[in-house]
Amino acid sequence: MKTFYLIIICLFTIQALHAQKTRILIIDVSDPNENSVSLSGPKKCSSRCERKWLSIKPRELLAVQLKNANPLKYEYTINDNNISYFMDTATINQHLSSLDISPENPSVKNNSATYASIFVESKKLKEKLDHLEIFIDQFELKSMSEEVLGDDFFQIRDSLYITLKNVHYEAKKYKACLERGKNVEYSDAITDDQKETSKEFINYSIEKSETMLKSFESKFFFSNTFYTLPKDIQGKNIDAVEFTIKRLDKKTNKEDGSYGKYNVWISGGVKIDISAGVFLTSLYDEEYETRDVEGGTGQKQIALKKQGSYDFAFGSTVNTNFRMNSWIQPQINFGFIFTQNQKFQVILGGGLIFGREERWILSGGLSMGVVDRLADGFEKGNVYNLGTSGQIPVVKQFKFGHFIGITYNLSKVNAVSLK
């Protein structure tokens, strides 16, 4: 039984170790500061590495979060997709419960004094609502002129909403009090004309407060933090996750040019690219010449022409590079080159990639191909009777050599858009 429990614990441990983590790129859209852009979540490289590049591991998820924005004045998009930042009804109700606003807490008592004051109080309630509407409009205009909304905005918003909600509940209680007072002993405390006028004031206050509440919720109830859902990039043959942030003025619909493109680089794992360039290979066709032998015997000496140590070639390689948080990355490659003698060779080796967006690759390794060599039984420097043709016997042989090369990465930075 203990063994079974140990197996279960090990399985849960392995699952936890391999669970995908989420990194959150946090961008403060207020005034620039040293922490305007940061990357939160599990850190898998050194602090120096984090400062050098914005980077994540290929197995990690990535989400973007904008802080200190002003959705009253601007529309924010990521890769031309609008960011949704307004709360839904359920969230608003949760927020209201935290503000301790409830229609079960009556603010109007049902008695003769209250009934007698309905005419005066209902008029005050209407005037209070009209003044509150003006104040909310002024609050909206002031907020729309701000570049960034601070904590004071949310404090004033909550205070206004509490006041507006209480006015709505108070109007409904006055309405209930007016209706219940029709058949009680203090129903004559006010005249019929006053009752009708009070009824108009109360109905006006209820209808208007309901309209204002809906408008208030749709305009002002949003979080101060907007975000995208995590994106999975595992297994993608990419260098970076790319996204563009735009800010558009809601009045003019013009884009703010101070916003731009961001790249979060992938650190770890491998990526495959194609490059092309020039090479030097130690494999080439050996060329021979004949030399006369003293004594006029008719025999010829076979000699190797001086050709140097390398042949020049053009070619292309498929590179498997190891993504690192650096300007220099190791890689292994294989490919084909075409020599000056119009011979194809296969190459296999390794090297270093220099650069991030414009990348040069310095590599070296093994070259393989078919080249011309002396036929069996013949050796350079020896004397042979080559007959009347005088042709040197040459055969095709598969040989191994080495190469060095410098190539340019044909593909630019391969970045997937964060949507």
Salt bridges, closest charged atoms under 4 A:
GLU50 OE2 - ARG23 NH2 3.35
GLU60 OE1 - ARG23 NH1 3.28
ASP80 OD1 - LYS246 NZ 2.87
GLU121 OE2 - LYS124 NZ 3.93
ASP130 OD2 - LYS126 NZ 3.21
ASP130 OD1 - LYS208 NZ 3.02
GLU133 OE1 - LYS208 NZ 2.53
GLU140 OE1 - LYS219 NZ 3.10
GLU146 OE2 - LYS142 NZ 3.69
GLU147 OE2 - LYS73 NZ 2.80
GLU147 OE1 - ARG247 NH2 3.37
ASP158 OD1 - HIS95 NE2 3.15
ASP158 OD1 - ARG157 NE 3.15
ASP192 OD1 - LYS195 NZ 3.92
ASP239 OD2 - LYS271 NZ 3.32
ASP239 OD1 - ARG359 NH1 2.98
GLU242 OE1 - LYS261 NZ 3.77
ASP256 OD2 - ARG247 NH2 2.31
ASP273 OD1 - LYS271 NZ 2.33
ASP273 OD2 - ARG359 NH1 3.98
ASP285 OD2 - LYS343 NZ 2.79
GLU286 OE2 - ARG373 NE 3.70
GLU289 OE2 - ARG291 NH2 3.33
ASP292 OD1 - LYS300 NZ 2.20
GLU358 OE2 - LYS412 NZ 2.87
ASP372 OD1 - LYS343 NZ 3.84
ASP372 OD1 - LYS396 NZ 2.83
